[in-house]
Amino acid sequence: MTECVPFIKVAGIEKTIKWYQNIGFTCVATNHIWEPGCELNWARLEWEGAAFMLGPNERNIIPNAKDASLWFNVDTVDYIIEMLQRHDIEMNVEPGNILWQKVVSFKDINGLDIFFSCAVVKK
């Protein structure tokens, strides 16, 4: 199963979470779950089967930063890696991050950040 989750960049993640919670969304995950005490740098909000994520607005530190990106949760990232290699598209591959996710990221033709992630089996 593939799930596409928009990742919206905002100036105040905590304030935005509270605003959406006030209208019925549920914050189901943040980086604080795995990294307590650190700066809040992402959150996932859900409502009746729909989801999106929030991240920090980086326009002041990253030139030409976009206000959104797309995050695809998939069963495997092998196909997307092969396809990107065939088309000589530069990518970054994280073999297994703190969430036990293998992540492939790249930029589209307009500079939008695209991420594909899948679960990694713990050894």
N, C-alpha and C positions, 0 to 999 in steps of 0.2 A: 504494500500500500504506500502511495506517495502522498505527502501532505505539503502544501505550499503555505508558508507563514510569512506575511509581510513583516519587515523589521523597520520600524519607524524611528527616526532619530529626533529626540526632543531635548529642550533645554533643561527641564526638571523631571527626571524619571519618577521620583517619589511623589511629587505633586500630581503628576499625570496618573499614576497608579491610583491614588486616592480619588481623583475625579471619576475615573472609570468604575471603580468599586462603588461609588455613590450612585451610579446609574444601573448597577446590577451585574457588572463584570466581576470575575473572580481572578485574582492574581494567583496563578498556579505554580509559578517558579520564578526565582531570581538567582543571581550568582551568590547571594547571601546564604542560600541553602548549603552550598559546598564551600564557601569562603566567608564564614561569619566575620564581621568586624571590618571587612574591606569596603572600598567605595562601591556603591550600587552602580553597576554598569550594564545590566540588562534585566528585563522582566518579561514574562509571558502572561498575557491576559486572555481569558476565554469567556465565551458567552454562548450557550446553547449550541455547542459544536463548532463554533467559529473561533479562530485564534489570531492573535498578532503579537509581535514583540516590540519592546521599547528599548532603545539604546541611547547613548549620549550624543548630543549634537556636537560634531567635531569640526565644524566649519572654521572655528577660530584657530585650530592647530593643524588641520590637514587641508592643503589647497585643493579646491574643486571638490570637496566632500559633498556627497549626495545626501538628501534628506531621508532616503529609504534604501532598503536592500531587500532581497528575497532569500528566504531560507527554505530549502526543500528537505524534508525528512523522508528518507528512502530506506529500502531494505538493504541495498548495497550501493557503493559509489564506484564500483569497478567499471561499469559501462561509461559513466560520465568521464572518468579519467582517460579511458581509451579514446573516447570521442574528442576530448580536448587535445590529446596528444596527436591524433590524426590531423587536426586542423591547426596545429602549432599554436594553440592558445596557452599563454602563460598562466600557470595555476600554482596554488600553494596547497600542499597536502599535510594535514596534521594526522599522524597515524593513530593517535588516541589521546584525547584531552582529559581534563579532570572529570568530565561527565561521562567518560567511557564512550565517546563518540569519535568516529573517524570523520574528518571534515575536509572537503575539497572546496576551495574558494577561488574565484576569478572575477574579472570585470567584464561586463558586456561591452558592446560597441559604443555605448553612451557613458561608460564609466560607472555604471550601477554595479554594486557588489552583489554577487550571486554565491550562495553557499549550498552545498549538498552535504548532508550528514547521515551516518548510519551507526547503529550500535556496534561496539567492538566487544567481542567475547572476552571477559576477564580471565586471566590465566592464573 
